[in-house]
Amino acid sequence: MNRKRLLSSITALMVMITVISGCSGNNKAANTSDGSGSSKGKEKVEITAWLTPQWKGVLDATEAGADYDSFLKNAAEKFSAQYDKYDAKVNVEVIAGDQRDQLLNVNLSGGTPPNVFFESVFPMGDYVHRGALEPLTDIIDDAAKSDIAQTFWDAATFGDDVYFYPFQHNPGTLVYNADMFKAAGLEKYLGGENEIKTWTLAEYQEILDGLKNNLPKDKYSNAYPMALFAMNNQGDTWNLSYLRMFGNKFFDDQGNIVLDDANGVKAATWLKKLYDGGYTNPGAESVSSNDANAMFQNQQLAISFTNPILFTNGKANMESGTSPKFDVRLANIPSESGDPLSFTYVVGASVFKSKDAKKTEVAKDFVKFFSSDPEMVKSSKNGIPVRSSVAEALKSENPLFAAYDANSKYMFNFTGNVPGYSQLREVLYPELQALYMGAKTPEQAIKDYQAGGNKVIQSNKENSVIYNP
């Protein structure tokens, strides 16, 4: 009897052990199949992506709940759902543009920079020279190279490598009041409403002469032909364009300023002649780009500067009644050669270096995904698409997309991708102020700008990983 009880107890114990073992095994399988803690059976990798405010919504600001992080959050969800290397999570954070450098520097010092940063290229170039960014050359394929014009790749390339994946851009052009042109008898120089008109330099001078001499004073009593400004570094890309109008290439192959030649001096002389001749608003040395934009909207200037954001906002102001309504159109910056001058602010993603190779791998894969996915790249319509395929597909929605795309072949890289460009911006406008006030001749202003600018560049070259690999 005792023996039967013993056997029964042993049997019950074995059953219990089997059940417990089975439960334990099932729980382990539910948690992970590889010890990583991932419910997908893949190792979990978490990265961060920062952006400054670019646009609201995924495709359109009218979407329900549209915000500045909508696009990248949507991209993160789609990326994670289809990604097969890791169980990837992308945390998206929007930071204010005026806090960008402070936050980046603090996090770089602490070894915790974001893995991905979506931003305009030109303020981010210094981080390439500091050695903080990963090259992205290995994630750029032939399809991307053929769909995105070389001028955009040039802006994203430092040394031998691409460091930013172009997504959209914000090109700079001239903007003009077509009604003022008509009033001055300049109808033959008008372009179409969806055209970026190109004038020769001789034609441009005729336009300025016509606006100065023939614009009806009873209707436009306090108006000037062209905007000119030099109060600070804002809008300086247009001033840099004017200095290239007579063929000066501005930077040499070593990244040095070479403005001090006959063509550079000729450009400065031309600007001074326009200013002294009453072709521009007075007091350019104390007029900001914001002032000039306001003057144009109030019909005090016939020709000014613009980009797609300013252009759209200006039209919106007209529709809302906050500024006078008139016929507004676009034109290229002319040059002596006849080929127009154009520049742009390329916007795209970069990847900060990390001590975690897997995070870097995921970050680069994420950038490639949303920068090349056929649906994701349609969001570039919130700016101007860099991809010809997107511009073509959406030109019925915005006819200017095709005009901007055709214009891309005329673009020059205004930063030269030189080290210390943010500091370099502080050197130009004081020299322009001295030029307009007559404190310096065109020759002296150009000479002093080149000397001061090259001093900034040389100082930053010493700490550049591009110039000192």
C-alpha positions in Angstrom: 0.0 0.0 0.0 2.8 2.4 0.9 4.6 1.4 -2.2 1.5 2.3 -4.3 1.3 5.7 -2.6 5.0 6.3 -3.3 4.6 5.5 -7.0 1.5 7.7 -7.2 3.3 10.6 -5.6 6.3 10.3 -7.9 4.1 10.2 -11.0 2.2 13.3 -9.9 5.5 15.1 -9.3 6.8 14.3 -12.7 3.6 15.6 -14.3 3.9 18.8 -12.4 7.6 19.3 -13.4 6.6 18.7 -17.1 3.8 21.2 -16.9 6.0 23.8 -15.2 8.8 23.2 -17.8 6.3 23.5 -20.6 4.9 26.8 -19.2 8.4 28.2 -18.8 9.4 27.2 -22.3 6.3 28.8 -23.7 6.9 32.1 -21.9 10.4 32.3 -23.2 9.2 31.8 -26.7 6.7 34.5 -26.3 9.2 37.0 -25.0 12.0 36.4 -27.5 13.4 33.7 -29.8 17.0 35.0 -29.6 17.4 36.5 -26.2 17.0 40.1 -27.5 13.8 41.0 -25.8 12.0 41.7 -29.1 8.5 40.5 -29.7 9.4 40.3 -33.4 12.2 37.8 -32.8 14.7 40.4 -33.8 17.1 42.5 -31.9 15.6 45.8 -30.8 17.4 49.0 -31.9 16.1 52.4 -31.0 17.3 55.6 -32.6 16.4 59.3 -32.5 15.6 61.7 -35.4 15.5 65.4 -35.0 14.2 68.1 -37.4 13.7 71.8 -37.4 10.2 72.9 -38.4 9.9 72.4 -42.2 6.2 71.8 -43.0 3.1 70.5 -41.2 1.4 67.2 -42.1 2.6 64.3 -44.1 1.5 65.5 -47.5 -0.6 68.6 -46.6 -1.0 71.0 -43.7 -4.8 70.6 -43.9 -4.6 67.0 -42.7 -6.2 66.3 -39.3 -3.7 66.8 -36.5 -1.0 68.0 -38.9 2.1 69.1 -37.2 5.8 69.5 -37.9 6.7 66.0 -36.9 3.9 64.3 -38.9 6.0 63.4 -41.9 8.9 61.8 -40.0 6.6 60.0 -37.6 4.7 58.5 -40.5 8.0 57.6 -42.2 9.2 56.0 -38.9 6.1 53.8 -38.6 6.3 52.6 -42.2 10.0 52.0 -42.0 9.7 49.9 -38.8 6.8 47.9 -40.3 8.8 46.8 -43.3 12.4 46.7 -41.8 13.8 43.2 -41.6 17.2 43.6 -40.1 16.2 44.7 -36.6 13.1 45.5 -34.5 13.7 49.3 -35.1 12.1 52.1 -33.3 12.5 55.8 -34.4 11.8 58.5 -31.8 11.1 61.8 -33.6 11.7 65.2 -32.0 11.1 68.8 -33.4 13.6 71.4 -32.2 13.5 75.2 -32.8 15.8 76.4 -35.5 17.3 79.0 -33.3 18.2 76.3 -30.7 19.7 73.9 -33.2 23.4 74.6 -32.7 23.1 75.0 -29.0 21.3 71.6 -28.6 23.6 69.8 -31.0 26.7 71.1 -29.3 25.5 70.1 -25.9 24.6 66.7 -27.1 27.8 66.2 -29.0 29.8 67.2 -25.9 27.8 64.6 -23.9 28.2 61.9 -26.6 24.4 61.8 -27.2 23.7 63.5 -30.6 20.6 62.5 -32.5 21.2 59.7 -35.0 19.3 61.4 -37.8 18.9 65.2 -38.4 16.5 66.5 -41.1 17.5 70.1 -42.0 18.7 72.5 -44.6 22.2 71.6 -45.7 23.9 75.0 -45.5 23.8 75.5 -41.7 24.9 71.8 -41.2 28.1 71.9 -43.2 30.3 72.8 -40.3 29.3 69.5 -38.6 30.8 67.7 -41.6 34.1 69.5 -41.2 34.1 68.8 -37.4 33.9 65.1 -38.2 30.5 64.7 -36.5 28.6 63.2 -39.5 28.7 59.9 -41.2 29.3 59.7 -45.0 26.1 58.6 -46.9 27.8 57.7 -50.1 27.2 54.0 -49.6 23.4 54.4 -49.5 23.1 56.5 -52.7 22.2 54.3 -55.7 22.2 55.0 -59.4 18.5 55.5 -59.5 18.8 58.4 -57.0 21.7 59.9 -58.9 19.7 59.9 -62.2 16.6 61.3 -60.6 18.2 64.1 -58.6 20.2 66.8 -60.5 24.0 66.9 -60.0 23.7 70.5 -58.5 21.9 69.1 -55.5 24.5 66.3 -55.0 27.2 69.0 -55.2 25.6 70.9 -52.3 25.6 67.7 -50.3 29.1 66.5 -51.1 32.2 67.4 -49.0 35.5 66.1 -50.2 34.8 62.7 -51.8 31.6 61.8 -50.0 27.9 62.7 -49.8 26.9 63.7 -46.3 23.3 64.7 -46.9 20.5 62.9 -48.8 18.7 65.6 -50.8 14.9 65.6 -50.3 13.6 69.0 -51.3 14.9 72.5 -51.8 14.0 76.1 -51.5 15.4 78.0 -54.5 16.1 81.7 -54.6 15.1 83.9 -57.5 14.0 87.4 -58.2 10.3 88.4 -58.0 8.8 91.3 -59.9 5.6 93.3 -60.0 4.2 92.7 -63.5 1.7 95.6 -63.1 4.6 98.0 -62.6 6.3 96.6 -65.6 3.1 97.2 -67.7 2.7 100.7 -66.3 6.3 101.5 -67.4 5.8 100.1 -70.9 7.9 97.0 -70.3 5.4 94.3 -71.4 7.9 92.7 -73.7 10.0 91.6 -70.8 7.2 89.8 -68.9 7.4 86.1 -68.4 4.4 83.8 -68.0 2.7 83.3 -64.7 4.2 79.9 -64.3 7.6 80.7 -65.8 10.9 81.8 -64.2 11.8 84.4 -66.8 15.4 84.8 -67.9 16.7 88.2 -69.0 20.1 89.1 -70.4 22.1 91.6 -68.4 21.5 94.2 -71.1 17.8 93.6 -71.0 17.9 93.9 -67.2 19.5 97.3 -67.5 16.8 98.3 -69.9 14.2 97.2 -67.4 15.8 99.2 -64.6 16.0 102.2 -66.9 12.4 101.9 -67.9 11.2 101.5 -64.3 13.2 104.5 -63.1 12.2 106.8 -65.9 8.7 105.7 -67.0 6.9 104.5 -63.9 3.9 106.8 -63.4 4.6 108.9 -60.3 0.9 109.5 -59.6 0.3 105.8 -59.1 3.7 104.8 -57.7 4.9 107.9 -55.9 7.5 106.4 -53.7 8.8 103.4 -55.7 12.2 102.2 -56.8 13.2 99.7 -59.5 15.2 97.2 -57.5 15.8 96.0 -53.9 19.2 96.3 -52.3 20.0 95.5 -48.6 23.1 95.1 -46.5 22.0 95.6 -42.9 23.0 92.1 -41.7 23.7 88.6 -43.1 20.0 87.8 -43.8 19.3 87.3 -47.5 23.1 87.4 -48.2 22.8 84.7 -50.8 21.3 87.2 -53.2 24.2 89.6 -52.6 26.6 86.7 -53.3 24.7 86.1 -56.5 25.1 89.7 -57.6 28.9 89.5 -57.0 29.0 86.5 -59.5 27.1 88.3 -62.2 30.1 89.1 -64.3 31.7 85.6 -64.3 33.7 85.4 -61.1 33.5 81.9 -59.7 34.0 83.1 -56.1 35.8 80.0 -54.7 38.8 78.1 -56.2 39.3 74.4 -56.0 41.0 74.6 -52.6 38.0 76.4 -51.1 39.5 79.9 -51.0 37.7 83.1 -52.0 39.0 84.4 -55.3 36.6 87.4 -55.7 39.4 90.0 -56.0 39.8 89.9 -59.8 38.5 92.1 -62.6 35.1 90.3 -62.7 34.6 90.6 -59.0 35.4 94.3 -58.9 33.2 94.8 -61.9 30.3 93.3 -60.0 30.8 95.5 -57.0 31.2 98.6 -59.2 27.9 97.7 -60.9 26.1 97.5 -57.5 27.5 100.9 -56.5 26.5 102.4 -59.8 22.9 101.2 -59.4 22.8 102.5 -55.8 24.2 105.9 -56.6 22.1 106.2 -59.7 18.8 105.9 -57.8 17.9 102.4 -59.2 17.5 101.0 -55.8 15.9 101.8 -52.5 18.0 104.4 -50.5 19.9 103.6 -47.4 20.7 100.0 -48.4 23.4 99.9 -45.7 20.7 100.0 -43.1 17.9 98.1 -44.9 17.4 94.4 -44.1 16.0 91.7 -46.3 12.8 91.8 -44.3 12.5 95.5 -44.9 13.0 95.0 -48.6 10.4 92.2 -48.7 7.9 94.5 -46.9 8.6 97.3 -49.4 8.0 95.0 -52.3 4.6 93.9 -50.9 3.7 97.5 -50.5 4.6 98.3 -54.1 7.6 100.4 -53.2 9.9 98.2 -55.2 9.3 96.7 -58.7 11.9 93.9 -58.4 13.0 92.2 -55.2 14.2 88.8 -54.0 12.1 85.7 -53.1 12.0 82.0 -52.5 9.0 79.6 -52.7 8.1 80.1 -49.1 8.2 83.9 -49.3 6.4 83.8 -52.7 3.6 81.7 -51.3 3.3 83.8 -48.2 3.2 87.0 -50.2 0.3 85.7 -52.3 -1.5 84.6 -49.2 -1.1 88.2 -47.8 -2.7 89.6 -50.9 -5.6 87.2 -50.7 -6.2 88.0 -47.0 -6.0 91.7 -47.7 -3.0 92.4 -45.5 -1.1 93.7 -48.4 -2.0 95.3 -51.8 -3.0 92.8 -54.5 -1.0 92.9 -57.8 0.4 90.6 -60.5 3.5 89.0 -59.1 5.9 86.8 -61.2 9.4 85.2 -61.0 12.7 85.8 -62.8 16.2 84.6 -62.7 19.2 86.6 -61.6 20.8 87.7 -64.8 24.5 87.5 -65.7 26.8 88.9 -68.3 27.3 85.5 -70.0 23.5 85.2 -70.6 23.2 82.1 -68.4 21.1 83.0 -65.4 22.3 82.6 -61.8 20.3 80.4 -59.5 21.0 79.0 -56.1 19.0 76.9 -53.6 18.8 75.8 -50.0 18.9 72.0 -50.2 17.0 70.2 -47.4 17.7 66.6 -46.5 18.8 64.2 -43.8 22.2 63.6 -42.3 23.4 60.9 -39.8 25.5 61.7 -36.8 28.3 59.4 -35.8 27.5 57.0 -33.0 29.6 54.5 -31.0 26.8 52.0 -31.6 27.4 50.6 -35.1 23.9 49.1 -35.2 22.2 52.4 -34.5 24.3 54.0 -37.3 23.2 51.2 -39.6 19.5 51.6 -38.8 19.8 55.4 -39.1 21.3 55.2 -42.6 18.7 52.6 -43.6 15.9 54.9 -42.3 17.3 57.9 -44.2 17.5 55.9 -47.4 14.0 54.6 -46.9 12.1 57.9 -46.6 14.4 59.7 -49.1 13.7 57.2 -51.8 10.4 55.5 -51.1 8.0 56.3 -54.0 5.3 57.5 -51.6 7.4 59.2 -49.0 9.2 61.4 -51.6 5.9 62.9 -52.6 6.0 64.9 -49.4 8.7 67.0 -51.0 5.9 68.9 -52.7 5.7 70.9 -49.4 8.9 72.6 -50.7 10.2 72.1 -54.2 11.0 68.5 -55.1 14.6 67.7 -55.9 13.5 64.6 -57.8 12.6 65.2 -61.5 10.2 62.3 -61.3 8.2 64.0 -58.5 8.3 67.4 -60.2 6.9 65.7 -63.4 4.3 63.7 -61.5 3.0 66.7 -59.6 3.4 69.5 -62.1 -0.4 69.7 -62.7 -0.8 70.4 -59.0 1.9 73.1 -59.1 3.1 74.1 -62.6 6.1 75.9 -61.1 7.6 72.6 -60.1 8.6 72.0 -63.7 10.0 75.5 -64.0 12.1 75.0 -60.9 13.3 71.6 -62.1 14.4 73.0 -65.5 16.2 75.8 -63.6 18.3 73.4 -61.6 21.0 73.3 -64.2 21.8 76.9 -63.5 22.4 76.5 -59.8 25.7 77.3 -58.2 26.8 76.1 -54.7 26.7 79.4 -52.8 28.6 78.0 -49.7 31.4 76.3 -51.6 31.1 73.7 -48.8 33.9 75.6 -47.1 34.6 75.2 -43.4 33.4 78.1 -41.2 30.7 79.2 -43.6 28.5 80.5 -40.7 31.3 82.8 -39.6 32.1 83.8 -43.2 28.6 85.2 -43.5 29.5 87.9 -41.0 32.3 89.3 -43.2 30.4 90.3 -46.3 27.8 92.8 -45.2 30.1 95.2 -43.4 32.1 95.5 -46.7 28.9 96.1 -48.6 27.9 98.8 -46.1 31.2 100.5 -46.6 30.8 100.3 -50.4 27.3 101.9 -50.4 28.3 104.6 -47.9 31.3 105.5 -50.0 33.8 104.6 -47.2 35.5 102.2 -49.5 35.9 101.9 -53.3 34.7 98.8 -55.0 38.3 97.6 -55.4 39.0 98.0 -51.6 35.7 96.5 -50.4 36.3 93.4 -52.5 39.9 93.1 -51.5 39.1 93.5 -47.8 36.2 91.0 -48.0 38.5 88.4 -49.7 41.2 88.9 -47.1 38.8 88.7 -44.1 36.9 85.8 -45.6 40.0 83.7 -46.4 41.2 84.3 -42.8 38.0 82.7 -41.5 38.2 79.8 -43.9 41.9 79.1 -43.2 41.3 79.1 -39.5 38.5 76.6 -39.8 40.5 74.4 -42.3 43.0 73.7 -39.6 40.3 71.7 -37.7 38.5 70.3 -40.7 38.5 66.5 -41.2 37.8 67.2 -44.9 41.0 69.2 -45.3 42.9 67.1 -42.7 41.7 63.5 -43.2 
